Amino acid sequence: MEEKILNLLSEEYPEIDFTSSDELVDDGILDSLTITGIIAALTMEFGITIPYEEIVEENFNSVAGMAAMVQRLL
C-alpha cells in the first residue's frame, strides 16, 4: 500500500520528496492546498471518502500515515 501511494504522489507532485521526512506537514513540506490535492488523489485512486475527522497531521505527515488511513477507510 505504501509503495502504491508513494508512486501516485510522486506522479502528482514530482517536486516533493515524500521520503525525505516523517513530518511532512510539521516540517512545512506539505501545505493545506497540497493536502487537499492529496485527498482528491487518494479518493479517486482508492474509491474512498476521507471524512473530516481523518484530516489531521498524523495522517499526512508520512506516506506510512497515509497508507494506514487508506487501509482503515477501505
Backbone as XML, in Angstrom:
<?xml version="1.0"?>
<chain id="A" units="angstrom">
  <residue number="1" name="MET">
    <atom name="N" x="0.820" y="-1.194" z="0.000"/>
    <atom name="CA" x="0.000" y="0.000" z="0.000"/>
    <atom name="C" x="0.869" y="1.265" z="0.000"/>
  </residue>
  <residue number="2" name="GLU">
    <atom name="N" x="1.908" y="1.280" z="0.840"/>
    <atom name="CA" x="2.784" y="2.459" z="0.894"/>
    <atom name="C" x="3.421" y="2.728" z="-0.458"/>
  </residue>
  <residue number="3" name="GLU">
    <atom name="N" x="3.876" y="1.679" z="-1.120"/>
    <atom name="CA" x="4.539" y="1.849" z="-2.423"/>
    <atom name="C" x="3.569" y="2.404" z="-3.459"/>
  </residue>
  <residue number="4" name="LYS">
    <atom name="N" x="2.341" y="1.899" z="-3.449"/>
    <atom name="CA" x="1.333" y="2.371" z="-4.401"/>
    <atom name="C" x="1.030" y="3.859" z="-4.170"/>
  </residue>
  <residue number="5" name="ILE">
    <atom name="N" x="0.897" y="4.248" z="-2.903"/>
    <atom name="CA" x="0.632" y="5.655" z="-2.576"/>
    <atom name="C" x="1.836" y="6.522" z="-2.937"/>
  </residue>
  <residue number="6" name="LEU">
    <atom name="N" x="3.024" y="6.055" z="-2.629"/>
    <atom name="CA" x="4.231" y="6.810" z="-2.973"/>
    <atom name="C" x="4.315" y="7.033" z="-4.479"/>
  </residue>
  <residue number="7" name="ASN">
    <atom name="N" x="4.041" y="6.004" z="-5.271"/>
    <atom name="CA" x="4.065" y="6.142" z="-6.727"/>
    <atom name="C" x="3.030" y="7.154" z="-7.204"/>
  </residue>
  <residue number="8" name="LEU">
    <atom name="N" x="1.832" y="7.081" z="-6.647"/>
    <atom name="CA" x="0.760" y="8.007" z="-7.015"/>
    <atom name="C" x="1.162" y="9.448" z="-6.691"/>
  </residue>
  <residue number="9" name="LEU">
    <atom name="N" x="1.648" y="9.664" z="-5.482"/>
    <atom name="CA" x="2.015" y="11.014" z="-5.064"/>
    <atom name="C" x="3.217" y="11.546" z="-5.831"/>
  </residue>
  <residue number="10" name="SER">
    <atom name="N" x="4.156" y="10.664" z="-6.154"/>
    <atom name="CA" x="5.339" y="11.087" z="-6.921"/>
    <atom name="C" x="4.952" y="11.524" z="-8.325"/>
  </residue>
  <residue number="11" name="GLU">
    <atom name="N" x="3.921" y="10.894" z="-8.899"/>
    <atom name="CA" x="3.421" y="11.301" z="-10.216"/>
    <atom name="C" x="2.715" y="12.652" z="-10.131"/>
  </residue>
  <residue number="12" name="GLU">
    <atom name="N" x="1.883" y="12.804" z="-9.104"/>
    <atom name="CA" x="1.089" y="14.023" z="-8.942"/>
    <atom name="C" x="1.952" y="15.224" z="-8.525"/>
  </residue>
  <residue number="13" name="TYR">
    <atom name="N" x="2.949" y="14.961" z="-7.680"/>
    <atom name="CA" x="3.780" y="16.026" z="-7.118"/>
    <atom name="C" x="5.256" y="15.671" z="-7.247"/>
  </residue>
  <residue number="14" name="PRO">
    <atom name="N" x="5.797" y="15.702" z="-8.476"/>
    <atom name="CA" x="7.195" y="15.289" z="-8.674"/>
    <atom name="C" x="8.202" y="16.195" z="-7.963"/>
  </residue>
  <residue number="15" name="GLU">
    <atom name="N" x="7.781" y="17.406" z="-7.612"/>
    <atom name="CA" x="8.694" y="18.342" z="-6.952"/>
    <atom name="C" x="8.851" y="18.071" z="-5.458"/>
  </residue>
  <residue number="16" name="ILE">
    <atom name="N" x="8.027" y="17.174" z="-4.904"/>
    <atom name="CA" x="8.073" y="16.884" z="-3.465"/>
    <atom name="C" x="8.710" y="15.520" z="-3.235"/>
  </residue>
  <residue number="17" name="ASP">
    <atom name="N" x="9.678" y="15.461" z="-2.330"/>
    <atom name="CA" x="10.290" y="14.188" z="-1.930"/>
    <atom name="C" x="9.534" y="13.675" z="-0.706"/>
  </residue>
  <residue number="18" name="PHE">
    <atom name="N" x="8.603" y="12.760" z="-0.941"/>
    <atom name="CA" x="7.758" y="12.253" z="0.134"/>
    <atom name="C" x="8.509" y="11.331" z="1.093"/>
  </residue>
  <residue number="19" name="THR">
    <atom name="N" x="9.728" y="10.959" z="0.729"/>
    <atom name="CA" x="10.516" y="10.081" z="1.608"/>
    <atom name="C" x="11.513" y="10.870" z="2.450"/>
  </residue>
  <residue number="20" name="SER">
    <atom name="N" x="11.553" y="12.183" z="2.275"/>
    <atom name="CA" x="12.567" y="12.988" z="2.948"/>
    <atom name="C" x="12.279" y="13.234" z="4.422"/>
  </residue>
  <residue number="21" name="SER">
    <atom name="N" x="11.021" y="13.007" z="4.841"/>
    <atom name="CA" x="10.649" y="13.341" z="6.205"/>
    <atom name="C" x="9.473" y="12.489" z="6.653"/>
  </residue>
  <residue number="22" name="ASP">
    <atom name="N" x="9.414" y="12.241" z="7.948"/>
    <atom name="CA" x="8.241" y="11.600" z="8.543"/>
    <atom name="C" x="7.344" y="12.641" z="9.195"/>
  </residue>
  <residue number="23" name="GLU">
    <atom name="N" x="7.634" y="13.899" z="8.904"/>
    <atom name="CA" x="6.831" y="15.008" z="9.417"/>
    <atom name="C" x="6.598" y="16.013" z="8.291"/>
  </residue>
  <residue number="24" name="LEU">
    <atom name="N" x="5.994" y="15.525" z="7.210"/>
    <atom name="CA" x="5.807" y="16.338" z="6.012"/>
    <atom name="C" x="4.988" y="17.597" z="6.288"/>
  </residue>
  <residue number="25" name="VAL">
    <atom name="N" x="3.971" y="17.482" z="7.132"/>
    <atom name="CA" x="3.144" y="18.643" z="7.467"/>
    <atom name="C" x="3.890" y="19.527" z="8.463"/>
  </residue>
  <residue number="26" name="ASP">
    <atom name="N" x="4.390" y="18.909" z="9.519"/>
    <atom name="CA" x="5.066" y="19.668" z="10.582"/>
    <atom name="C" x="6.301" y="20.405" z="10.060"/>
  </residue>
  <residue number="27" name="ASP">
    <atom name="N" x="6.996" y="19.819" z="9.083"/>
    <atom name="CA" x="8.185" y="20.450" z="8.512"/>
    <atom name="C" x="7.859" y="21.487" z="7.432"/>
  </residue>
  <residue number="28" name="GLY">
    <atom name="N" x="6.576" y="21.649" z="7.124"/>
    <atom name="CA" x="6.170" y="22.638" z="6.131"/>
    <atom name="C" x="6.350" y="22.191" z="4.692"/>
  </residue>
  <residue number="29" name="ILE">
    <atom name="N" x="6.599" y="20.897" z="4.479"/>
    <atom name="CA" x="6.761" y="20.373" z="3.121"/>
    <atom name="C" x="5.402" y="20.320" z="2.420"/>
  </residue>
  <residue number="30" name="LEU">
    <atom name="N" x="4.369" y="19.950" z="3.167"/>
    <atom name="CA" x="3.011" y="19.931" z="2.633"/>
    <atom name="C" x="2.218" y="21.083" z="3.233"/>
  </residue>
  <residue number="31" name="ASP">
    <atom name="N" x="1.523" y="21.823" z="2.370"/>
    <atom name="CA" x="0.632" y="22.877" z="2.852"/>
    <atom name="C" x="-0.819" y="22.434" z="2.649"/>
  </residue>
  <residue number="32" name="SER">
    <atom name="N" x="-1.740" y="23.276" z="3.065"/>
    <atom name="CA" x="-3.153" y="22.884" z="3.021"/>
    <atom name="C" x="-3.643" y="22.632" z="1.596"/>
  </residue>
  <residue number="33" name="LEU">
    <atom name="N" x="-3.148" y="23.389" z="0.639"/>
    <atom name="CA" x="-3.561" y="23.190" z="-0.751"/>
    <atom name="C" x="-3.056" y="21.845" z="-1.276"/>
  </residue>
  <residue number="34" name="THR">
    <atom name="N" x="-1.823" y="21.504" z="-0.953"/>
    <atom name="CA" x="-1.267" y="20.215" z="-1.373"/>
    <atom name="C" x="-2.019" y="19.069" z="-0.710"/>
  </residue>
  <residue number="35" name="ILE">
    <atom name="N" x="-2.344" y="19.212" z="0.558"/>
    <atom name="CA" x="-3.087" y="18.162" z="1.263"/>
    <atom name="C" x="-4.463" y="17.969" z="0.619"/>
  </residue>
  <residue number="36" name="THR">
    <atom name="N" x="-5.097" y="19.063" z="0.229"/>
    <atom name="CA" x="-6.388" y="18.959" z="-0.464"/>
    <atom name="C" x="-6.234" y="18.153" z="-1.760"/>
  </residue>
  <residue number="37" name="GLY">
    <atom name="N" x="-5.166" y="18.400" z="-2.495"/>
    <atom name="CA" x="-4.901" y="17.642" z="-3.722"/>
    <atom name="C" x="-4.620" y="16.178" z="-3.436"/>
  </residue>
  <residue number="38" name="ILE">
    <atom name="N" x="-3.895" y="15.903" z="-2.359"/>
    <atom name="CA" x="-3.601" y="14.520" z="-1.976"/>
    <atom name="C" x="-4.896" y="13.801" z="-1.611"/>
  </residue>
  <residue number="39" name="ILE">
    <atom name="N" x="-5.767" y="14.483" z="-0.888"/>
    <atom name="CA" x="-7.066" y="13.891" z="-0.528"/>
    <atom name="C" x="-7.834" y="13.525" z="-1.796"/>
  </residue>
  <residue number="40" name="ALA">
    <atom name="N" x="-7.846" y="14.427" z="-2.766"/>
    <atom name="CA" x="-8.541" y="14.161" z="-4.031"/>
    <atom name="C" x="-7.919" y="12.974" z="-4.752"/>
  </residue>
  <residue number="41" name="ALA">
    <atom name="N" x="-6.600" y="12.911" z="-4.792"/>
    <atom name="CA" x="-5.912" y="11.812" z="-5.484"/>
    <atom name="C" x="-6.198" y="10.470" z="-4.811"/>
  </residue>
  <residue number="42" name="LEU">
    <atom name="N" x="-6.140" y="10.444" z="-3.481"/>
    <atom name="CA" x="-6.404" y="9.193" z="-2.749"/>
    <atom name="C" x="-7.864" y="8.770" z="-2.914"/>
  </residue>
  <residue number="43" name="THR">
    <atom name="N" x="-8.759" y="9.735" z="-2.913"/>
    <atom name="CA" x="-10.182" y="9.447" z="-3.091"/>
    <atom name="C" x="-10.434" y="8.809" z="-4.454"/>
  </residue>
  <residue number="44" name="MET">
    <atom name="N" x="-9.845" y="9.389" z="-5.484"/>
    <atom name="CA" x="-10.032" y="8.865" z="-6.840"/>
    <atom name="C" x="-9.371" y="7.499" z="-7.015"/>
  </residue>
  <residue number="45" name="GLU">
    <atom name="N" x="-8.156" y="7.361" z="-6.517"/>
    <atom name="CA" x="-7.390" y="6.122" z="-6.713"/>
    <atom name="C" x="-8.008" y="4.938" z="-5.981"/>
  </residue>
  <residue number="46" name="PHE">
    <atom name="N" x="-8.469" y="5.159" z="-4.763"/>
    <atom name="CA" x="-8.922" y="4.044" z="-3.937"/>
    <atom name="C" x="-10.436" y="3.988" z="-3.754"/>
  </residue>
  <residue number="47" name="GLY">
    <atom name="N" x="-11.159" y="4.948" z="-4.298"/>
    <atom name="CA" x="-12.614" y="4.946" z="-4.191"/>
    <atom name="C" x="-13.097" y="5.082" z="-2.758"/>
  </residue>
  <residue number="48" name="ILE">
    <atom name="N" x="-12.405" y="5.897" z="-1.983"/>
    <atom name="CA" x="-12.767" y="6.095" z="-0.586"/>
    <atom name="C" x="-13.229" y="7.523" z="-0.362"/>
  </residue>
  <residue number="49" name="THR">
    <atom name="N" x="-13.890" y="7.740" z="0.746"/>
    <atom name="CA" x="-14.219" y="9.082" z="1.202"/>
    <atom name="C" x="-13.416" y="9.322" z="2.470"/>
  </residue>
  <residue number="50" name="ILE">
    <atom name="N" x="-12.694" y="10.410" z="2.501"/>
    <atom name="CA" x="-11.890" y="10.736" z="3.683"/>
    <atom name="C" x="-12.696" y="11.730" z="4.512"/>
  </residue>
  <residue number="51" name="PRO">
    <atom name="N" x="-13.231" y="11.267" z="5.650"/>
    <atom name="CA" x="-14.046" y="12.170" z="6.474"/>
    <atom name="C" x="-13.201" y="13.260" z="7.127"/>
  </residue>
  <residue number="52" name="TYR">
    <atom name="N" x="-13.861" y="14.330" z="7.484"/>
    <atom name="CA" x="-13.193" y="15.488" z="8.080"/>
    <atom name="C" x="-12.333" y="15.094" z="9.283"/>
  </residue>
  <residue number="53" name="GLU">
    <atom name="N" x="-12.819" y="14.152" z="10.098"/>
    <atom name="CA" x="-12.093" y="13.739" z="11.307"/>
    <atom name="C" x="-10.735" y="13.112" z="10.990"/>
  </residue>
  <residue number="54" name="GLU">
    <atom name="N" x="-10.573" y="12.594" z="9.781"/>
    <atom name="CA" x="-9.319" y="11.948" z="9.383"/>
    <atom name="C" x="-8.291" y="12.945" z="8.846"/>
  </residue>
  <residue number="55" name="ILE">
    <atom name="N" x="-8.711" y="14.177" z="8.623"/>
    <atom name="CA" x="-7.808" y="15.186" z="8.057"/>
    <atom name="C" x="-7.044" y="15.848" z="9.208"/>
  </residue>
  <residue number="56" name="VAL">
    <atom name="N" x="-6.073" y="15.090" z="9.698"/>
    <atom name="CA" x="-5.222" y="15.534" z="10.804"/>
    <atom name="C" x="-3.766" y="15.314" z="10.410"/>
  </residue>
  <residue number="57" name="GLU">
    <atom name="N" x="-2.865" y="16.047" z="11.048"/>
    <atom name="CA" x="-1.443" y="15.984" z="10.701"/>
    <atom name="C" x="-0.900" y="14.565" z="10.702"/>
  </residue>
  <residue number="58" name="GLU">
    <atom name="N" x="-1.271" y="13.777" z="11.707"/>
    <atom name="CA" x="-0.718" y="12.424" z="11.831"/>
    <atom name="C" x="-0.968" y="11.581" z="10.576"/>
  </residue>
  <residue number="59" name="ASN">
    <atom name="N" x="-2.101" y="11.807" z="9.919"/>
    <atom name="CA" x="-2.444" y="11.011" z="8.736"/>
    <atom name="C" x="-1.729" y="11.478" z="7.471"/>
  </residue>
  <residue number="60" name="PHE">
    <atom name="N" x="-1.130" y="12.670" z="7.501"/>
    <atom name="CA" x="-0.482" y="13.208" z="6.300"/>
    <atom name="C" x="0.992" y="13.533" z="6.502"/>
  </residue>
  <residue number="61" name="ASN">
    <atom name="N" x="1.536" y="13.264" z="7.668"/>
    <atom name="CA" x="2.947" y="13.551" z="7.943"/>
    <atom name="C" x="3.891" y="12.608" z="7.208"/>
  </residue>
  <residue number="62" name="SER">
    <atom name="N" x="3.400" y="11.440" z="6.784"/>
    <atom name="CA" x="4.255" y="10.477" z="6.092"/>
    <atom name="C" x="3.415" y="9.612" z="5.172"/>
  </residue>
  <residue number="63" name="VAL">
    <atom name="N" x="4.087" y="8.959" z="4.245"/>
    <atom name="CA" x="3.405" y="8.015" z="3.356"/>
    <atom name="C" x="2.831" y="6.868" z="4.188"/>
  </residue>
  <residue number="64" name="ALA">
    <atom name="N" x="3.553" y="6.448" z="5.228"/>
    <atom name="CA" x="3.055" y="5.374" z="6.103"/>
    <atom name="C" x="1.753" y="5.794" z="6.782"/>
  </residue>
  <residue number="65" name="GLY">
    <atom name="N" x="1.685" y="7.050" z="7.227"/>
    <atom name="CA" x="0.455" y="7.546" z="7.845"/>
    <atom name="C" x="-0.700" y="7.565" z="6.860"/>
  </residue>
  <residue number="66" name="MET">
    <atom name="N" x="-0.422" y="7.977" z="5.632"/>
    <atom name="CA" x="-1.463" y="7.995" z="4.606"/>
    <atom name="C" x="-1.919" y="6.579" z="4.288"/>
  </residue>
  <residue number="67" name="ALA">
    <atom name="N" x="-0.974" y="5.650" z="4.200"/>
    <atom name="CA" x="-1.304" y="4.263" z="3.896"/>
    <atom name="C" x="-2.165" y="3.656" z="5.000"/>
  </residue>
  <residue number="68" name="ALA">
    <atom name="N" x="-1.832" y="3.934" z="6.253"/>
    <atom name="CA" x="-2.629" y="3.424" z="7.367"/>
    <atom name="C" x="-4.046" y="3.985" z="7.321"/>
  </residue>
  <residue number="69" name="MET">
    <atom name="N" x="-4.184" y="5.252" z="6.994"/>
    <atom name="CA" x="-5.505" y="5.871" z="6.895"/>
    <atom name="C" x="-6.309" y="5.230" z="5.772"/>
  </residue>
  <residue number="70" name="VAL">
    <atom name="N" x="-5.686" y="5.066" z="4.610"/>
    <atom name="CA" x="-6.383" y="4.455" z="3.483"/>
    <atom name="C" x="-6.817" y="3.034" z="3.843"/>
  </residue>
  <residue number="71" name="GLN">
    <atom name="N" x="-5.959" y="2.272" z="4.477"/>
    <atom name="CA" x="-6.304" y="0.900" z="4.888"/>
    <atom name="C" x="-7.533" y="0.904" z="5.795"/>
  </residue>
  <residue number="72" name="ARG">
    <atom name="N" x="-7.582" y="1.823" z="6.743"/>
    <atom name="CA" x="-8.733" y="1.908" z="7.658"/>
    <atom name="C" x="-10.024" y="2.226" z="6.912"/>
  </residue>
  <residue number="73" name="LEU">
    <atom name="N" x="-9.915" y="3.036" z="5.873"/>
    <atom name="CA" x="-11.093" y="3.516" z="5.174"/>
    <atom name="C" x="-11.572" y="2.596" z="4.047"/>
  </residue>
  <residue number="74" name="LEU">
    <atom name="N" x="-10.749" y="1.651" z="3.677"/>
    <atom name="CA" x="-11.144" y="0.714" z="2.611"/>
    <atom name="C" x="-12.199" y="-0.266" z="3.081"/>
  </residue>
</chain>
